[in-house]
Amino acid sequence: MKGTIAQKILAKASHKEEVNPGDFLVVDVSTIFVHDGTAALVFQAMNEMGLEKPADSSDFVMCIDHAAPSPAAQMSDIHNEMRRYAERNGVKLYDVGYGICHQIIPSEGRVRPGTVVIGADSHSVTHGAFNAFSTGVGSTDAAIAILTGKIWLMVPETVKMTIEGELRKGVMSKDLILSIVGTVGADGLNYMAIEYHGELLERLSVDSRMTITNMGAEMGAKASLMTVSDKTSEWLRERIQEGINPVFPDEDASYHEQLLFSADEIEPMVAEPPNVDNVRPVSEIGQVEIDQVFIGSCTNGRIEDLEIAAKILRGKRSKARCIVIPASREVYLQALEKGILETLLRSGCAVGPPTCGPCVGAHMGLLGKGEVAISTGNRNFPGRMGDRDSKIYLASPATAAASAVEGKISDPRKYLE
């Protein structure tokens, strides 16, 4: 069939020759996952249906990541319920310490190009970096997908985003996606599939690509898709036993809209509170003193993020309290072996176990009344990381690290010359 990446994946998953935007489909799901922030509601939905056994226990995985290690007795009860369910039904559970679901799922070889991935979390769009139609759903829909191995979806319109040029020194993929979000607007692409294009994507690391697709959620996207680059194929072959069968859009595919962005023109960007699309270059921010720096999350807790933070902080001392959290145990070990964690610790950073903690406002770094933070996370609405009167600025790991050095929001480029 002729179509976009989203159309072609959904056609295959629904056993149809061709599908069009607006069609309602029942599709086969390749991987389904939930975490401790959504598991309780998923279990409740299952109980109301009088069912609990997954259609295929090998396709369903659970992660304890949002409040891990548990910060409260009530959360411990949810964790234990997940452990008991996993044991009863032969489901793989990634327990405390494994890491954040969006890092674990692809790293464990559970995301395959050309398949449908369903997560009970809005940032499930991250896995579109691996050419999967991956999307977040509510707890009831997740429960149905677990019990049946299928889910209903409406075929979304697709917006083609082409990125030209190269990122300049000190500018990261986080700056690129912040710039895009600032242009398109929060919820500017509601229920759309984003399809990224451009030679730059072929050269970007897997870490950088995941950062871009992750923040498709901040534009309201149903899916955030890329083709498979050579670097992505190499990364996947280390994790997937079966062959890789990527899906490419047709040259004559029809798009709802086509947008063009120039990477050459982007400098380090910052999203100011209270909205993720309130984006300006760091050079226009002015004197903003900070109380806390957070480097981590499913957006920017990967090895290249920690590397650039360590490069900037090496031999210096953080003037603000700086919390660094690797996205997974695998990333943690890589950072340990490379000496990155020692550099960060000697700079005064607090290095935590793999968790969503501070980003989602669960624990390990909540902000008090009136405090200001710069974060490499993906959301900055009031109360996201603690008190509703605190303020969150979003930025790249480079900008966050430079800000830690100076105790105020700062341009990282002078530290990377």
C-alpha positions as CSV (number, residue, x, y, z in Angstrom):
1,M,0.0,0.0,0.0
2,K,1.0,3.7,-0.4
3,G,1.2,5.6,2.9
4,T,3.0,7.1,5.8
5,I,4.9,5.0,8.3
6,A,2.0,5.1,10.7
7,Q,-0.5,4.0,8.0
8,K,1.7,1.1,6.9
9,I,2.4,-0.2,10.4
10,L,-1.3,0.0,11.4
11,A,-2.4,-1.7,8.1
12,K,-0.1,-4.6,8.8
13,A,-1.1,-4.9,12.5
14,S,-4.8,-4.9,11.5
15,H,-4.3,-7.3,8.6
16,K,-5.6,-4.9,6.0
17,E,-4.2,-3.9,2.6
18,E,-4.7,-0.2,3.1
19,V,-5.8,2.1,5.9
20,N,-6.6,5.8,5.8
21,P,-6.7,8.6,8.4
22,G,-9.9,8.4,10.4
23,D,-10.3,4.6,10.0
24,F,-11.1,2.8,13.2
25,L,-9.1,-0.4,13.5
26,V,-8.5,-3.3,15.9
27,V,-4.7,-4.0,15.8
28,D,-2.4,-6.6,17.1
29,V,-0.1,-5.4,19.9
30,S,3.5,-6.5,20.0
31,T,4.5,-5.2,23.4
32,I,2.3,-3.8,26.3
33,F,3.8,-2.3,29.4
34,V,2.6,-0.5,32.6
35,H,4.5,1.0,35.5
36,D,3.8,1.6,39.2
37,G,2.1,4.9,38.5
38,T,-0.6,3.2,36.4
39,A,-0.6,-0.5,37.4
40,A,-3.2,0.0,40.2
41,L,-5.8,1.4,37.8
42,V,-5.0,-1.3,35.3
43,F,-5.5,-4.0,37.9
44,Q,-8.8,-2.3,39.0
45,A,-10.0,-2.4,35.4
46,M,-9.1,-6.1,35.1
47,N,-11.0,-6.8,38.3
48,E,-14.1,-5.1,37.1
49,M,-14.0,-7.3,34.0
50,G,-13.4,-10.4,36.1
51,L,-10.2,-11.3,34.3
52,E,-6.4,-11.1,34.9
53,K,-4.5,-13.5,32.7
54,P,-2.7,-11.8,29.8
55,A,-3.4,-13.0,26.3
56,D,0.4,-13.6,26.0
57,S,2.5,-13.2,29.1
58,S,5.6,-12.8,27.0
59,D,4.2,-9.6,25.4
60,F,3.3,-7.9,28.7
61,V,5.9,-6.3,31.0
62,M,5.8,-4.2,34.1
63,C,8.2,-1.7,35.5
64,I,8.6,-0.3,39.0
65,D,10.1,3.1,38.2
66,H,8.0,6.1,39.0
67,A,8.4,5.8,42.8
68,A,11.4,3.5,43.2
69,P,12.6,2.8,45.7
70,S,9.3,3.2,47.4
71,P,8.9,6.6,49.3
72,A,5.7,5.6,51.1
73,A,3.9,2.5,52.5
74,Q,1.0,3.0,50.1
75,M,3.4,2.8,47.2
76,S,5.0,-0.3,48.6
77,D,1.6,-2.0,48.6
78,I,1.3,-1.2,44.9
79,H,4.8,-2.6,44.2
80,N,3.9,-5.8,46.1
81,E,0.7,-6.2,44.2
82,M,2.7,-5.9,40.9
83,R,5.1,-8.5,42.2
84,R,2.4,-10.9,43.1
85,Y,0.6,-10.5,39.8
86,A,3.8,-11.1,37.9
87,E,4.6,-14.3,39.8
88,R,1.0,-15.6,39.3
89,N,0.9,-14.9,35.6
90,G,4.5,-15.4,34.4
91,V,4.9,-11.8,33.5
92,K,8.3,-10.1,33.4
93,L,8.7,-7.5,36.1
94,Y,11.5,-5.0,36.1
95,D,11.8,-4.3,39.8
96,V,13.4,-1.4,41.7
97,G,16.8,-0.5,40.3
98,Y,16.3,-1.6,36.7
99,G,15.4,1.9,35.6
100,I,12.8,3.9,33.7
101,C,10.4,2.0,31.5
102,H,11.1,4.0,28.4
103,Q,14.8,3.2,28.7
104,I,14.3,-0.5,29.7
105,I,11.7,-1.5,27.1
106,P,13.9,-0.9,24.0
107,S,17.2,-1.8,25.8
108,E,15.7,-5.2,26.6
109,G,14.8,-5.8,23.0
110,R,11.1,-5.4,23.4
111,V,10.6,-2.8,20.7
112,R,10.8,-4.0,17.1
113,P,10.5,-1.8,14.0
114,G,7.2,-2.0,12.3
115,T,5.2,-3.1,15.3
116,V,2.6,-1.6,17.6
117,V,3.7,-0.9,21.2
118,I,1.2,0.2,23.9
119,G,2.2,1.7,27.2
120,A,0.1,3.0,30.1
121,D,2.1,6.2,30.0
122,S,2.0,9.3,27.8
123,H,5.7,9.2,26.9
124,S,5.3,5.8,25.3
125,V,5.7,7.8,22.0
126,T,9.5,7.6,22.8
127,H,9.7,4.2,21.1
128,G,8.9,5.7,17.7
129,A,12.6,6.3,17.6
130,F,12.9,2.6,16.7
131,N,10.3,2.8,13.9
132,A,7.4,1.4,16.0
133,F,3.9,2.8,16.3
134,S,4.2,3.4,20.0
135,T,1.5,5.3,21.9
136,G,0.3,5.8,25.4
137,V,-3.3,4.8,26.5
138,G,-5.4,5.0,29.6
139,S,-5.6,2.2,32.1
140,T,-8.8,0.6,30.8
141,D,-7.5,0.4,27.2
142,A,-4.2,-0.9,28.6
143,A,-6.1,-3.6,30.5
144,I,-8.0,-4.7,27.4
145,A,-4.7,-4.8,25.4
146,I,-3.2,-7.0,28.1
147,L,-6.2,-9.4,28.2
148,T,-6.7,-9.7,24.4
149,G,-3.4,-8.8,22.8
150,K,-5.3,-6.2,20.7
151,I,-6.4,-2.6,20.9
152,W,-8.6,-0.3,18.9
153,L,-7.1,2.8,17.4
154,M,-8.1,5.5,15.0
155,V,-5.6,6.0,12.2
156,P,-4.1,9.4,12.8
157,E,-3.2,12.1,10.2
158,T,0.5,12.4,9.8
159,V,2.6,15.6,10.0
160,K,5.9,15.4,8.1
161,M,8.7,17.3,10.0
162,T,11.9,17.8,8.0
163,I,15.0,18.9,9.9
164,E,17.8,20.5,7.8
165,G,21.3,21.4,8.7
166,E,23.5,20.4,11.7
167,L,23.4,21.1,15.4
168,R,26.1,23.5,16.4
169,K,28.6,22.9,19.3
170,G,26.9,23.0,22.7
171,V,23.4,22.5,21.1
172,M,21.8,19.1,21.8
173,S,18.7,17.3,20.5
174,K,16.8,18.6,23.5
175,D,17.4,22.1,22.3
176,L,16.1,21.1,18.9
177,I,12.9,19.5,20.2
178,L,12.3,22.4,22.6
179,S,12.5,24.7,19.7
180,I,10.0,22.6,17.7
181,V,7.6,22.4,20.7
182,G,7.9,26.2,21.1
183,T,7.0,26.7,17.4
184,V,4.2,24.1,17.2
185,G,2.7,24.7,20.6
186,A,1.7,22.4,23.4
187,D,-1.1,20.1,22.1
188,G,-0.5,21.7,18.7
189,L,-0.5,18.2,17.1
190,N,-3.3,16.5,19.0
191,Y,-3.8,12.9,17.8
192,M,-1.4,13.4,15.0
193,A,1.5,11.1,14.0
194,I,4.7,13.0,13.7
195,E,7.1,11.6,11.0
196,Y,10.6,13.0,11.3
197,H,12.8,13.4,8.2
198,G,16.2,14.8,7.4
199,E,19.8,13.7,7.0
200,L,20.6,14.9,10.5
201,L,18.5,12.1,12.0
202,E,20.8,9.6,10.3
203,R,23.8,11.0,12.1
204,L,22.2,11.4,15.5
205,S,22.9,8.8,18.2
206,V,20.1,6.6,19.5
207,D,20.1,8.6,22.7
208,S,19.5,11.9,20.8
209,R,16.7,10.3,18.7
210,M,14.9,9.1,21.7
211,T,15.0,12.6,23.3
212,I,13.2,14.0,20.2
213,T,10.5,11.3,19.9
214,N,9.9,11.4,23.7
215,M,8.7,15.0,23.6
216,G,6.2,14.3,20.9
217,A,3.9,13.9,23.8
218,E,4.3,17.6,24.7
219,M,2.7,18.4,21.3
220,G,-0.2,16.0,21.9
221,A,1.1,13.5,19.3
222,K,-0.4,10.1,19.1
223,A,2.9,8.7,17.7
224,S,6.3,10.1,17.1
225,L,8.0,8.2,14.4
226,M,11.4,7.9,12.7
227,T,12.9,5.6,10.1
228,V,15.6,3.2,11.1
229,S,19.1,4.7,10.8
230,D,22.3,2.7,10.5
231,K,23.2,3.5,14.1
232,T,19.7,2.4,15.2
233,S,20.0,-0.9,13.3
234,E,23.3,-1.6,14.9
235,W,21.9,-0.8,18.4
236,L,18.9,-3.0,17.8
237,R,20.9,-6.0,16.5
238,E,22.6,-6.2,19.9
239,R,19.3,-6.6,21.6
240,I,16.9,-8.3,19.2
241,Q,17.3,-11.9,18.1
242,E,14.9,-12.0,15.2
243,G,15.4,-9.9,12.0
244,I,14.8,-6.2,11.8
245,N,12.0,-5.3,9.3
246,P,11.8,-1.5,9.2
247,V,8.9,0.4,7.6
248,F,9.5,3.4,5.3
249,P,7.0,5.9,4.0
250,D,6.2,6.0,0.4
251,E,7.5,8.9,-1.7
252,D,3.9,9.8,-2.7
253,A,2.5,9.5,0.9
254,S,-0.1,12.1,1.8
255,Y,0.6,14.3,4.8
256,H,-1.8,16.5,6.7
257,E,1.0,19.1,6.9
258,Q,4.7,19.5,6.2
259,L,6.9,21.5,8.5
260,L,10.6,22.5,7.9
261,F,13.1,23.3,10.7
262,S,16.7,24.4,10.5
263,A,19.0,22.9,13.0
264,D,21.7,25.5,12.1
265,E,19.7,28.3,13.5
266,I,19.1,26.7,16.9
267,E,21.0,27.7,20.0
268,P,20.6,26.3,23.6
269,M,16.9,26.7,24.4
270,V,15.0,26.9,27.7
271,A,11.3,26.3,28.3
272,E,10.1,28.8,31.0
273,P,7.4,28.0,33.4
274,P,4.5,27.4,33.4
275,N,4.3,25.9,30.0
276,V,6.5,23.6,27.9
277,D,6.0,25.7,24.8
278,N,7.1,28.9,26.5
279,V,10.5,28.5,24.8
280,R,13.3,31.1,24.4
281,P,17.0,31.0,23.7
282,V,19.1,30.8,26.8
283,S,20.7,34.2,25.8
284,E,17.3,35.8,26.3
285,I,16.6,34.4,29.7
286,G,18.4,36.9,31.8
287,Q,19.6,36.5,35.4
288,V,17.6,33.5,36.8
289,E,19.1,32.1,40.0
290,I,18.3,28.4,40.7
291,D,18.0,26.3,43.8
292,Q,18.2,22.9,42.1
293,V,19.4,21.2,39.0
294,F,18.0,17.8,37.9
295,I,19.7,15.8,35.2
296,G,17.9,12.6,34.3
297,S,14.4,11.4,33.3
298,C,13.1,9.4,30.3
299,T,14.0,12.4,28.2
300,N,17.7,13.0,29.2
301,G,19.0,10.4,31.6
302,R,21.1,8.4,29.0
303,I,24.8,8.0,28.7
304,E,25.5,10.9,26.3
305,D,23.5,13.2,28.6
306,L,25.6,12.3,31.6
307,E,28.8,12.5,29.6
308,I,28.3,16.1,28.6
309,A,27.2,17.0,32.1
310,A,30.4,15.5,33.5
311,K,32.5,17.3,30.8
312,I,31.2,20.7,31.9
313,L,31.3,20.0,35.6
314,R,34.8,18.3,35.6
315,G,37.1,20.2,38.0
316,K,34.3,22.5,39.1
317,R,31.8,22.7,42.0
318,S,28.1,22.9,41.6
319,K,26.7,26.1,43.2
320,A,23.2,24.7,43.3
321,R,22.2,21.3,44.6
322,C,22.4,19.0,41.6
323,I,20.6,15.7,41.4
324,V,21.8,13.2,38.7
325,I,19.8,10.1,37.9
326,P,20.8,7.6,35.2
327,A,17.8,6.3,33.2
328,S,18.7,2.6,33.8
329,R,21.0,0.2,35.5
330,E,22.7,-0.3,32.2
331,V,23.4,3.5,31.8
332,Y,24.4,3.6,35.5
333,L,27.1,0.9,34.9
334,Q,28.3,2.6,31.7
335,A,28.7,5.9,33.6
336,L,30.5,4.1,36.5
337,E,32.9,2.4,34.2
338,K,33.7,5.6,32.3
339,G,34.4,7.5,35.5
340,I,31.5,9.9,34.8
341,L,29.8,9.3,38.2
342,E,33.1,10.0,40.0
343,T,33.4,13.3,38.2
344,L,29.8,14.3,39.1
345,L,30.2,13.2,42.7
346,R,33.4,15.2,43.1
347,S,31.5,18.2,41.7
348,G,29.1,18.0,44.5
349,C,26.2,16.2,42.7
350,A,23.9,13.7,44.4
351,V,23.7,10.6,42.2
352,G,20.6,8.6,42.7
353,P,19.4,5.1,41.6
354,P,17.5,4.8,38.3
355,T,14.1,6.2,38.8
356,C,11.6,8.8,37.5
357,G,11.4,10.3,41.0
358,P,12.1,14.0,40.8
359,C,10.7,14.5,37.3
360,V,7.3,13.2,38.1
361,G,7.2,14.7,41.6
362,A,7.3,11.4,43.4
363,H,10.4,11.7,45.6
364,M,14.1,12.3,45.6
365,G,14.2,16.0,45.0
366,L,10.8,17.7,45.4
367,L,10.8,21.4,45.3
368,G,9.6,23.6,48.2
369,K,7.6,26.8,48.0
370,G,9.1,29.4,45.8
371,E,12.1,27.3,44.8
372,V,13.5,27.4,41.2
373,A,14.8,24.4,39.3
374,I,16.3,23.7,35.9
375,S,15.5,20.2,34.7
376,T,16.2,18.0,31.8
377,G,12.7,16.5,32.1
378,N,9.8,17.1,29.8
379,R,7.2,19.0,31.7
380,N,7.2,22.2,33.8
381,F,3.6,22.9,34.8
382,P,2.9,24.1,38.3
383,G,3.4,21.4,40.9
384,R,5.1,18.9,38.5
385,M,8.2,18.6,40.8
386,G,6.7,19.6,44.1
387,D,5.1,22.8,45.5
388,R,2.8,24.6,43.1
389,D,4.6,27.8,43.8
390,S,7.9,26.4,42.7
391,K,9.2,27.1,39.2
392,I,10.7,24.6,36.6
393,Y,12.8,25.6,33.6
394,L,13.4,22.8,31.0
395,A,16.7,22.6,29.2
396,S,19.4,20.2,27.8
397,P,21.9,18.4,30.0
398,A,24.6,20.8,28.8
399,T,22.6,23.8,29.8
400,A,21.6,22.2,33.1
401,A,25.3,21.4,33.9
402,A,26.4,24.9,33.1
403,S,23.7,26.3,35.3
404,A,24.9,24.1,38.1
405,V,28.4,25.6,37.8
406,E,27.1,29.2,37.9
407,G,24.1,28.8,40.2
408,K,21.9,30.5,37.6
409,I,20.6,29.6,34.1
410,S,23.6,29.7,31.9
411,D,24.8,29.1,28.3
412,P,26.9,25.9,28.1
413,R,28.8,26.8,25.0
414,K,31.6,28.7,26.8
415,Y,32.4,25.4,28.7
416,L,32.7,23.4,25.5
417,E,35.2,25.4,23.5
